């Protein structure tokens, strides 16, 4: 059953691999899917290379049922995600009429002309559905193959954020669970000292993910303890998580 | 020859996969290696799971010669990187005496006692060298197997930053090249409109990576054009990159 919730993220773009850009998209996507009850098995970042994108998309679809990609949907020569996905899924590429309308509508509003480069943004694997882009021009790509779902989003963070709503709408009813999180900062505590307690609590609550984040403030050590719980709804999950964090705090007399 | 410069990054930690934390380590490591002349083939992020870390480390060492990992070296139950690397590289684990001294020295200075959890940070694959940690307690792990080099660093960004100096020292003499970058913002320009020119320039300078980043400021579109060039030294590489960006600017009459 949990198989269905297995998901992964593929971030596409040389600018990420050369470290020019700090990728915030994967955290945003990961957070959204996690809270919706999905489990991110792996995140990968690859260059703008058709073969590398296709091979990695295939790998990730092998270990997960939902794949979200970002990047490589624009008008430039190195935007090759649509082609790579058609290669990975063995689906021929073609001009999507609905996507073409979306691009036309956008560029008309901007007072611009259609060019070969802009038209390219409407070419996607056949059987794909274009995802409306409320912020930029390039439509996203939604492909369903059996139980597997692939959502390709552009790389611009504002566009990813806006288009994630579409992904959530498609996925929220499929998920039977929701996640809820609780965190608390324990002052004057060192991570190594509470490690045995955390391990004990992790064993007591095997379905709750407990994690400590150590830090130092004004020369005093602290540990931020977070718990992530699963339940039928977000509120119950939050309550479960909060209970565990409070139990840890109580045990420390903090 | 270029084979030697192939490198990859493995980010370890559930907190990244659930999107609680925006990973800045991979960009920092990627930037440092890139400018040193190394090429990042892939970045992966995996959960705190021994098998998943080991399998992905093996995959990445298959496609690259330098692997940098971050995370999973601390004192808690879910810090399993040392164990995973020993599994991936088929090297038995053992207490490293030099690492033990490093941990002891740190905790003595902090007025703390040695515990099982703290001692765990000195256990690493045999034949590994511990990397001094000037900021935190956990030493890093440096393993050389044939031409392959693995550097395992902790996950705390300040520790990664400080310990990258060690990585650079080990790698800088191996690299025969350096990278140099130049960027320029072209105002009033749209990405799709300059796409044909960028493609032409990329073909004219096949060894220079040219990338456009579109944006909008006060209602006016702009494109940031960046070029990344390779040369014997950084200055020459920067000059080459700058020449290409200036040529693009000139062609646009901007």
Boltz contact constraints between the chains, C-beta under 6 A:
constraints:
  - contact:
      token1: [A, 15]
      token2: [B, 211]
      max_distance: 6.0
  - contact:
      token1: [A, 17]
      token2: [B, 40]
      max_distance: 6.0
  - contact:
      token1: [A, 18]
      token2: [B, 34]
      max_distance: 6.0
  - contact:
      token1: [A, 19]
      token2: [B, 27]
      max_distance: 6.0
  - contact:
      token1: [A, 19]
      token2: [B, 30]
      max_distance: 6.0
  - contact:
      token1: [A, 19]
      token2: [B, 31]
      max_distance: 6.0
  - contact:
      token1: [A, 19]
      token2: [B, 34]
      max_distance: 6.0
  - contact:
      token1: [A, 22]
      token2: [B, 24]
      max_distance: 6.0
  - contact:
      token1: [A, 22]
      token2: [B, 27]
      max_distance: 6.0
  - contact:
      token1: [A, 24]
      token2: [B, 22]
      max_distance: 6.0
  - contact:
      token1: [A, 27]
      token2: [B, 19]
      max_distance: 6.0
  - contact:
      token1: [A, 27]
      token2: [B, 22]
      max_distance: 6.0
  - contact:
      token1: [A, 30]
      token2: [B, 19]
      max_distance: 6.0
  - contact:
      token1: [A, 31]
      token2: [B, 19]
      max_distance: 6.0
  - contact:
      token1: [A, 34]
      token2: [B, 18]
      max_distance: 6.0
  - contact:
      token1: [A, 34]
      token2: [B, 19]
      max_distance: 6.0
  - contact:
      token1: [A, 40]
      token2: [B, 17]
      max_distance: 6.0
  - contact:
      token1: [A, 42]
      token2: [B, 46]
      max_distance: 6.0
  - contact:
      token1: [A, 43]
      token2: [B, 45]
      max_distance: 6.0
  - contact:
      token1: [A, 44]
      token2: [B, 44]
      max_distance: 6.0
  - contact:
      token1: [A, 45]
      token2: [B, 43]
      max_distance: 6.0
  - contact:
      token1: [A, 46]
      token2: [B, 42]
      max_distance: 6.0
  - contact:
      token1: [A, 75]
      token2: [B, 192]
      max_distance: 6.0
  - contact:
      token1: [A, 75]
      token2: [B, 195]
      max_distance: 6.0
  - contact:
      token1: [A, 76]
      token2: [B, 195]
      max_distance: 6.0
  - contact:
      token1: [A, 77]
      token2: [B, 199]
      max_distance: 6.0
  - contact:
      token1: [A, 117]
      token2: [B, 192]
      max_distance: 6.0
  - contact:
      token1: [A, 117]
      token2: [B, 195]
      max_distance: 6.0
  - contact:
      token1: [A, 118]
      token2: [B, 192]
      max_distance: 6.0
  - contact:
      token1: [A, 192]
      token2: [B, 75]
      max_distance: 6.0
  - contact:
      token1: [A, 192]
      token2: [B, 117]
      max_distance: 6.0
  - contact:
      token1: [A, 192]
      token2: [B, 118]
      max_distance: 6.0
  - contact:
      token1: [A, 195]
      token2: [B, 75]
      max_distance: 6.0
  - contact:
      token1: [A, 195]
      token2: [B, 76]
      max_distance: 6.0
  - contact:
      token1: [A, 195]
      token2: [B, 117]
      max_distance: 6.0
  - contact:
      token1: [A, 199]
      token2: [B, 77]
      max_distance: 6.0
  - contact:
      token1: [A, 211]
      token2: [B, 15]
      max_distance: 6.0
